[in-house]
């Protein structure tokens, strides 16, 4: 049983429309998607699952990752799965969007993921055919730098969040004693700091996503400098 | 990421299939933006879940678990198709205890939408019977003014609450049914209801709130604060029976015609009245201050000069009227 957590409405609507599109395309929607193991030498955890799965007449499986937002690059975790899927020969990985930009098309080709546009009539328009993709690889050295850069973003986000939490905990007594809206304002400063860090982390992640498969050393250096600089200072910072 | 030590005192560790875990129904932060989880998804995919989730056995379904802490990590694990995740399994809490723990675990870092706080607060009030602002604030750690604002959201018709909830996961710029919009609407509706009884008798509260929210949906407002003009409008009709009738008519139009804005109603029917009411109040204050002056000799030349200037202005104004 896969538990059903809250899902943002745009994604739920996409899920319904994509199920219709799969059916329209002549495939069978898998009622209960199953986890398909990745090759043993895969360096990532997890399995191929997707938001939706389908089977064709010959039992070939496709995994659909629904993206209601506006990606400009394949998110790294889906890119990792797409690359692994080519090695596993377990089925085709598709990213499903309602609209796309050229950068996303190139990014899909680089990472080995297919790209489908879901039209308003609940029909799939093939933008990048999975079968025609071949994931590109960076040199080991550049790949290692990108991975290291990502780990630094994660650590920085975690460190900054821990710092915010610690300062907030220390201020709990002061905040509780504040009159009127002062407590909310003070608390909002902490929340604003947290949002700032969260947004920065997401932005750095997207920048790193864009470099997958085609980064130059100079481009990586540029992002590394941004990571070293950290989030922009927050004007509402609570001391 | 640290975990509350008191929760772990009686726990045991276990590897659990994330598909056997369900989200905590009492977690006030029920809304997740899809893309915001990408950084964490990649991290977990490449290095795993480092901090165990906190769960308790689902009393309704043996073999399943309910999440106490770690919803973001759990959701990522599900999306990534992980077979197991590390967990700390704690004893199942009582319903109120569960709710209060949710409030206390997911504190500042989670930046809950107010509607989310409000809905969980409603459960706390229902189970505990506690409705006092101060006590609710102490129990949940939510500031008193947030409790107050949350209760105002809960006073809205259920349909409007659903509209706010449906957009809670969106960035603020994308939201139409914003919490601050409804707080402004709620305040304006309350002021009008007490200041204009005929209006209150004619239109129900849900009708007025829906009509005002429809203006935001139709994008006829300049800002959500436009509704503050309605509070000024109620001031404008104080002591002015002649204005009342026109304003009642305008308020009817405001409710029945989505294109009529609070700004138009105020500008056309109440701006002058409001200006005069404000002037009247200022005049009363000045008069009271002047009455306290015992001798002109005690006044500075600058003040005397200003008062003379004011006297001339008032005389000219009154003469031009007569």
Interface residues (C-beta under 8 A of the other chain):
Chain A: X1 X2 X3 X5 X6 X8 X9 X10 X11 X35 X36 X43 X44 X45 X46 X47 X48 X49 X67 X68 X69 X71 X75 X76 X77 X80 X81 X147 X150 X151 X153 X154 X157 X158 X161 X162 X164 X165 X168 X172 X175 X178 X180 X181 X183 X184 X187 X190 X191 X194 X195 X198 X201 X202 X204 X205 X206 X209
Chain B: X1 X2 X18 X19 X20 X21 X22 X23 X30 X31 X32 X33 X34 X35 X36 X38 X39 X41 X42 X43 X44 X45 X46 X47 X48 X64 X71 X75 X77 X78 X79 X80 X81 X82 X83 X107 X108 X109 X111 X141 X143 X144 X145 X146 X166 X169 X170
